[in-house]
Amino acid sequence: MRLVSLLSIFMGILILPSTAAEIQVKDPLSLQLKIQQAHSYDTLVLHPAVFQGQFIIDKPLIIIGKPGAEIDALGYGSAITIASSDVKLRSLKIVNWGADQYELNAAILINDGINNVLIENNELWGPSFGIRADNGDFLSIKNNVITGSSQGHILDRGDGIYLKRVDNAVIQFNVIKHVRDGIYLESGKYSLVSDNYFVNQQYGLHYMYTAHDEAFNNYAEDVDGGFALMSSEKIKLHHNRVQSAQHFGVLLNMTNHSEVSANRVNKIVNSHAKVAGSEGRGMFIYGARDNAVFDNNFSNSEVGIYMAMGGEGNKIYRNQFINNQAQVKYVGDSLVEWSYERQGNYWSRFIGWDLTGNGISEQAYQPSDQLDRLYWLYPEAQFLLKSPVAQLLRWTQHQFKIMPESGVIDSFPMMSPPQVDRF
């Protein structure tokens, strides 16, 4: 399916009629007239100048900017509106479009039902949406720099890339900063998101009601959350990195039949947390079932994985939990096994024994015991955590090896971190 999608994009955009002309646009006041006069599949080359206003592309065209060419929307509306399929925009600098999100102001607004659009090597600076599209197919967004506003509340900003009911989107090698969500995908399917960089925003990549998507080699840092998978299914999220987030590295919220693998999540610390339960979480699983979470590294965070509200039905194995303040927090009353086919996880605080030499401990591990759960319920008792009485109770609990009635247990903990293919 993915190969067919990519071929369709290139066949639809790059094969042009042999009669297509190249039109030089030097007068900044003539751009819309040149667009109107051009024939389908012509190429317009913008020379160094400031092209002021809002422009509508209503036929298949290629528009390329030379260094120094800039489109300034004068602070209102959308700078470029694409109202035709088979359009390509390359090497444009677009600034100062409108800030009205209800009117869908964007640097590049793609109208309903538009297909086969390529947006490549552009530089976008302004408020509201960077690129916005609804009800389309075969959209490719590559090698763009999208910068929003660092002023005001983060939720009042537009998204860097906002696609709603767009199928077969390919989004690669973009740098996105100072926006609400870097990439927001809603109600689409078969997207490919790779090699993007996200900084200073709410979420780097945000899925909502999507299916059959894949994301890899993306990097998010200094964000509220790295990768949010919400009410979606059959997503493959692998080989991504999150560094220094506030709330979570990966969120699985009401998402099913997905794979989260080989991601590295480090230093998720909520510096604004004031109450228990708002800690930074390497991964937050909430009401998500039938997912596989494996070969990930969760390190140096306040909580490695936090699971609540029906998140028990997932396979969690071969992950590395390293130096988290709490390796696991589970809010529920079931006994949840975190291993699969006799492969558990690696826990940096676990001391066990491997008599057979197969790398798996014969001793099961419970990353959070009953005392931990007591402290979660009554956080005011945290000062007792390291008291001699608490240490004695914990030692006694382990000596009797009583099977817990609830909580997370790893029956096959790994003695050393597993080797993971890092691309």
C-alpha positions in Angstrom: 0.0 0.0 0.0 2.8 2.5 0.9 4.7 1.8 -2.4 1.5 2.4 -4.4 0.9 5.6 -2.5 4.4 7.0 -3.2 4.3 6.1 -6.8 0.9 7.7 -7.2 2.3 10.9 -5.7 5.2 11.1 -8.1 3.2 10.0 -11.1 0.6 12.7 -10.4 3.0 15.6 -9.7 6.2 15.1 -11.7 5.1 13.9 -15.1 4.3 17.2 -16.9 3.2 17.9 -20.4 6.1 18.6 -22.8 4.6 22.0 -23.7 4.9 23.4 -20.1 6.6 26.8 -20.0 8.9 28.5 -17.5 7.7 32.0 -16.6 10.0 34.5 -14.9 8.2 36.7 -12.4 10.3 39.8 -11.6 7.6 42.4 -10.9 6.2 41.9 -7.3 2.9 43.4 -8.4 2.3 40.9 -11.2 2.3 37.5 -9.4 -1.5 36.9 -9.3 -1.8 38.1 -12.9 1.0 35.7 -14.0 -0.8 32.8 -12.2 -4.0 33.7 -14.0 -2.2 33.9 -17.4 -0.2 30.7 -17.0 -1.2 27.4 -18.5 -1.6 24.2 -16.6 1.7 22.7 -15.5 3.7 25.8 -16.3 6.5 26.8 -13.9 6.6 30.3 -12.3 10.1 31.4 -11.1 9.9 34.2 -8.5 12.9 36.6 -8.6 14.3 38.3 -5.5 11.5 40.7 -4.4 8.7 41.0 -1.7 5.4 39.8 -3.2 2.8 41.3 -1.0 -0.8 40.0 -0.6 -2.7 36.8 -0.7 -2.4 34.5 -3.8 -4.7 31.8 -5.1 -3.4 28.9 -7.3 -6.4 27.5 -9.2 -4.6 25.3 -11.8 -1.8 22.8 -11.8 1.4 24.8 -11.5 4.9 24.8 -10.1 6.0 27.9 -8.2 9.7 28.2 -7.3 11.4 31.0 -5.4 14.9 32.2 -6.0 17.0 33.3 -3.0 15.6 36.6 -1.8 12.0 36.0 -3.1 9.5 36.5 -0.2 5.7 36.4 0.0 4.3 38.7 2.7 0.6 38.3 3.4 0.4 41.7 5.2 -0.9 40.2 8.5 -4.3 38.8 7.4 -5.7 35.8 5.5 -3.7 33.0 4.0 -0.6 33.8 2.0 -1.2 31.1 -0.6 -4.4 29.2 -1.2 -4.1 26.0 -3.3 -7.4 25.5 -5.1 -6.2 22.9 -7.6 -4.7 19.5 -7.6 -1.2 18.8 -9.0 0.5 21.9 -7.5 4.1 22.1 -6.4 5.6 24.9 -4.2 9.4 25.0 -3.7 12.0 27.3 -2.1 9.5 30.0 -1.0 9.8 32.3 2.0 6.4 33.1 3.4 5.8 35.5 6.3 3.2 37.5 8.1 -0.1 35.6 7.3 -3.2 36.1 9.4 -3.7 34.8 13.0 -7.4 33.8 12.7 -7.6 30.1 13.2 -11.4 30.0 12.8 -10.9 31.4 9.3 -8.2 28.8 8.7 -5.5 31.4 8.1 -2.3 29.7 7.1 0.9 30.3 5.2 -0.3 27.6 2.8 -4.0 26.7 2.8 -5.0 23.6 0.7 -8.7 23.6 -0.1 -11.1 20.7 0.3 -10.7 17.8 -2.1 -7.3 18.7 -3.4 -4.8 15.9 -4.3 -1.2 15.5 -5.4 0.4 18.5 -3.8 4.1 18.8 -3.0 5.4 21.5 -0.6 9.2 21.4 -0.4 12.2 23.5 0.8 10.1 26.4 2.0 10.6 28.7 5.0 7.4 29.8 6.8 7.3 32.4 9.6 4.1 33.5 11.1 1.1 32.9 13.4 -1.8 30.4 13.0 -1.3 27.3 10.8 1.8 26.8 8.8 0.2 24.3 6.4 -3.5 23.4 6.6 -5.3 20.8 4.4 -8.7 19.1 4.7 -10.2 16.2 2.7 -7.3 15.5 0.4 -5.1 12.7 -0.8 -1.4 12.2 -1.7 0.1 15.3 0.0 3.9 15.5 0.4 5.6 18.0 2.8 9.4 17.9 2.9 12.4 19.9 4.0 10.5 22.9 5.3 11.2 25.2 8.2 8.0 26.2 10.0 8.3 28.8 12.8 5.3 30.0 14.7 5.0 32.6 17.5 6.7 32.2 20.9 4.4 34.8 22.4 1.1 34.1 24.2 -0.3 30.8 25.5 0.9 27.7 23.6 -2.7 26.5 23.0 -3.5 29.8 21.2 -0.9 29.1 18.5 -1.6 27.4 15.2 -0.2 23.9 14.4 2.8 23.7 12.2 1.1 21.1 9.9 -2.6 20.4 10.3 -4.1 17.7 8.1 -7.7 16.6 8.6 -9.2 13.7 6.6 -6.0 13.6 4.4 -4.9 10.1 3.3 -1.5 9.0 2.1 0.4 12.1 3.5 4.2 12.0 3.5 5.8 14.4 5.9 9.6 14.3 6.1 12.7 16.3 7.1 10.9 19.3 8.4 12.0 21.6 11.3 9.0 22.9 13.3 9.2 25.2 16.3 7.1 27.6 18.4 3.7 26.2 17.4 0.9 24.4 19.2 1.4 20.9 17.7 4.2 20.3 15.3 2.1 17.9 13.2 -1.5 17.3 13.9 -3.2 14.4 11.9 -7.0 13.8 12.3 -9.2 11.2 10.7 -6.8 10.3 8.0 -4.9 7.0 7.2 -1.7 5.7 5.7 0.5 8.6 6.6 4.3 8.4 6.8 6.1 10.8 9.2 9.8 10.6 9.4 13.0 12.6 10.2 11.3 15.7 11.5 12.6 17.9 14.4 10.2 19.4 16.9 11.0 22.0 19.6 9.1 24.4 21.9 5.5 23.3 21.3 2.7 21.3 22.9 3.1 17.9 21.1 5.6 17.1 18.4 3.3 14.6 16.6 -0.4 14.3 17.5 -2.6 11.5 16.0 -6.4 11.7 16.5 -8.8 9.2 15.0 -6.3 8.0 12.5 -5.3 4.5 11.2 -2.5 2.6 9.5 0.1 5.3 10.1 3.9 5.1 10.6 6.4 7.4 12.2 10.1 7.0 12.7 13.4 8.9 13.1 11.6 12.0 14.5 13.1 14.0 17.4 11.2 16.1 19.9 12.8 18.2 22.6 11.6 20.9 25.1 8.0 20.1 24.4 5.0 19.4 26.7 4.7 15.9 25.1 6.5 14.1 22.4 4.2 11.7 20.5 0.5 11.6 21.3 -1.6 8.6 19.9 -5.2 9.3 20.7 -8.3 7.3 19.7 -6.4 5.8 16.8 -5.4 2.3 15.7 -2.7 0.4 13.8 0.0 2.9 14.2 3.7 2.0 14.1 5.8 4.4 16.2 9.4 3.4 16.1 13.0 4.7 16.4 11.9 8.1 17.6 13.5 10.2 20.3 12.1 12.5 23.0 14.3 14.7 25.2 13.3 17.0 28.0 9.5 17.0 27.9 7.2 18.2 30.6 4.3 15.7 30.6 5.1 12.6 28.6 7.3 11.1 26.0 4.7 8.8 24.4 1.0 8.9 25.1 -1.3 5.9 24.2 -4.8 7.2 24.9 -7.7 5.0 23.8 -5.5 3.7 21.0 -5.5 0.0 19.9 -3.6 -2.5 17.8 -0.5 -0.3 17.6 3.3 -0.9 18.0 5.5 1.4 20.0 9.1 0.1 19.6 12.8 1.1 19.7 12.0 4.7 20.9 14.3 6.5 23.3 12.7 8.7 25.9 14.8 10.7 28.3 14.3 13.2 31.0 10.5 13.7 31.2 10.3 15.9 34.2 7.3 18.2 35.0 8.9 21.2 36.6 5.5 22.7 37.2 4.0 19.6 39.0 2.4 20.6 42.3 0.4 17.4 43.1 0.9 13.7 43.0 -0.2 12.3 39.6 1.1 15.1 37.5 4.6 13.8 37.2 6.5 13.6 34.0 6.0 10.2 32.4 8.2 8.4 29.9 5.0 6.8 28.6 1.4 7.2 29.6 -1.0 4.4 28.8 -4.6 5.4 29.4 -7.5 3.1 28.3 -5.4 1.6 25.5 -5.5 -2.1 24.7 -4.0 -4.7 22.4 -0.9 -2.7 21.7 2.7 -4.0 21.7 5.3 -1.9 23.6 8.8 -3.3 23.2 12.5 -2.4 22.8 12.1 1.1 24.1 14.4 3.0 26.5 12.7 5.0 29.2 15.3 6.8 31.3 15.9 9.6 33.8 12.2 10.6 34.1 9.9 11.0 37.1 7.9 7.9 36.0 9.0 5.3 33.5 5.5 4.2 32.5 2.3 5.4 34.0 -0.8 3.2 33.3 -4.4 3.8 34.2 -8.0 3.2 33.3 -8.0 -0.1 31.4 -4.5 -0.2 30.1 -3.9 -3.7 31.2 -4.4 -5.5 27.9 -1.1 -4.7 26.2 2.2 -6.6 25.6 5.1 -4.8 27.3 8.5 -6.5 27.1 12.2 -6.0 26.2 12.0 -2.3 27.4 14.8 -0.6 29.4 13.8 1.3 32.5 16.8 3.2 33.7 17.2 5.6 36.6 13.6 6.8 36.7 12.4 8.1 40.1 9.5 5.6 39.9 10.0 2.9 37.2 6.2 2.2 37.0 3.0 3.7 38.3 -0.1 1.5 37.8 -3.6 2.7 38.9 -5.8 -0.4 38.9 -6.7 -3.5 40.8 -5.5 -6.2 38.5 -2.2 -8.2 38.5 -0.6 -7.2 35.2 2.2 -9.3 33.6 4.8 -7.3 31.8 6.6 -10.0 29.8 5.9 -11.8 26.6 7.1 -15.3 25.5 9.4 -15.4 28.6 11.0 -12.1 27.7 10.6 -9.4 30.3 12.2 -6.0 30.7 15.5 -4.5 32.0 15.2 -2.6 35.3 18.2 -0.6 36.5 17.3 -1.1 40.1 16.7 -4.8 40.0 19.1 -7.2 41.6 18.4 -10.8 40.7 20.2 -14.0 39.8 20.6 -15.9 36.6 21.5 -19.5 37.4 21.1 -20.8 33.9 23.1 -18.1 32.2 20.4 -17.3 29.6 20.2 -13.6 30.6 16.9 -13.9 32.4 16.5 -13.8 36.1 14.8 -16.7 37.9 13.4 -14.2 40.3 10.3 -12.2 39.3 10.4 -8.4 39.8 7.6 -6.1 41.0 8.7 -2.6 40.1 6.1 -1.0 42.4 5.1 -2.8 45.6 2.3 -2.2 48.0 4.2 0.4 49.9 4.6 2.4 46.7 0.9 2.2 46.0 0.2 3.4 49.6 2.4 6.5 49.0 0.6 7.2 45.7 -2.8 7.2 47.5 -1.4 9.3 50.5 1.4 11.5 49.1 1.6 13.4 52.3 3.3 10.2 53.7 6.2 10.5 51.3 8.6 11.6 54.1 8.3 8.0 55.5 9.5 6.4 52.2 13.1 6.0 53.4 12.4 5.5 57.1 13.7 2.4 58.8 10.2 1.1 59.4 9.4 1.3 55.7 12.6 -0.4 54.7 11.9 -3.2 57.2 8.4 -3.7 55.8 9.7 -3.8 52.2 12.4 -6.3 53.1 9.8 -8.5 54.9 7.5 -8.4 51.9 10.2 -9.6 49.6 11.4 -12.3 52.0 8.0 -14.0 52.1 7.6 -13.8 48.3 3.9 -13.4 48.5 2.3 -13.1 45.1 0.7 -9.6 44.9 -3.0 -9.3 44.3 -2.6 -6.3 42.1 0.1 -4.2 40.4 2.7 -4.8 37.7 5.0 -7.9 37.8 7.7 -9.0 35.5 8.2 -12.7 35.7 11.2 -12.8 33.4 13.3 -9.6 34.1 16.4 -9.2 32.0 19.8 -9.1 33.6 21.3 -6.7 31.1 19.8 -4.2 28.5 18.8 -5.9 25.3 20.4 -5.0 22.0 18.2 -2.9 19.8 18.5 -2.0 16.2 18.9 1.8 16.0 18.7 2.2 12.2 
